[in-house]
């Protein structure tokens, strides 16, 4: 039997190819051999753009098929997020084939050494968790539900890692789908809210990732811990490609333009 490999997984719409490419260029420069394979879920990236990205890394492109079928997923923040935000759930299914699965959003650039992510942890998962996110989730679920009142952590899902010692990962995948259907009208930060509920429902032992190191905004530099930052993240409405004052991102983007 072949030994299971490791994978880094991303997802992006075809109009954000440039952002995925910039992320991958930053990853290659800082952590070139982080995983055995890289997978991109997408909604129809043109073949010409796939060929360009393949100049950066060997990539397995996977056209995303919604697990919700024809069901309309209508959640409050749909003007900010598409249904494809739920492709993060696919990382749970990938544990069937991979020893480790790292998810990373494309509105980021890698700055530091990520090798610590490749070390399995006892509970089988690493997530960015903060008290602010937990409070946000509790305050934005406009229903009386004991599952929400009892959540223990709030998840930022821009970077997370799953290992195949995670218990019940198959069950979790289908639970996430069912929970999305159940709570959809209250999902302001869709997959982050569901993952937070999942951690409580399955009593997961989460190894926490530091928000200050794995998700700080690049224009908020000036903190004492900046030298230890692993990833700069343009989360929210202000993105690297709408704000031209981040030299690292601009440099990688110019590399992409020349490919």
CORFENCOR-V762765 format. One record per backbone hydrogen bond with DSSP energy under -1.0 kcal/mol. NH is the residue of the N-H (numbers start at 1). CO is the residue of the C=O. If there is no record, write none. Layout:
# CORFENCOR-V762765
nh,co
NH,CO
NH,CO
This chain:
# CORFENCOR-V762765
nh,co
7,100
8,37
9,102
10,39
12,41
16,13
20,16
21,17
22,18
23,19
24,20
25,21
26,22
27,23
28,24
29,25
30,26
31,27
34,31
37,6
39,8
40,60
41,10
42,62
50,46
51,47
52,48
53,49
54,50
55,52
56,53
57,53
60,38
62,40
64,42
69,66
71,68
78,75
80,77
81,77
85,82
86,83
87,84
88,85
89,86
90,87
91,88
92,89
94,90
96,93
97,94
98,94
99,5
101,162
102,7
103,160
104,9
105,158
109,232
111,230
112,230
117,114
118,115
119,116
124,121
126,161
127,207
130,154
134,130
135,131
136,132
137,133
138,134
139,135
140,136
149,145
150,146
151,148
156,128
160,103
161,126
162,101
163,124
164,99
166,163
172,168
173,169
174,170
175,171
176,172
177,173
178,174
179,175
180,176
181,177
182,178
183,179
184,180
186,183
187,184
188,186
193,189
194,190
195,191
196,192
197,193
198,194
199,195
200,196
201,197
202,198
204,199
207,125
209,127
214,210
215,211
220,217
226,223
228,225
229,226
230,213
231,213
232,109
233,216
234,107
235,233
242,239
250,246
251,247
252,248
253,249
254,250
255,251
256,252
257,253
258,254
259,256
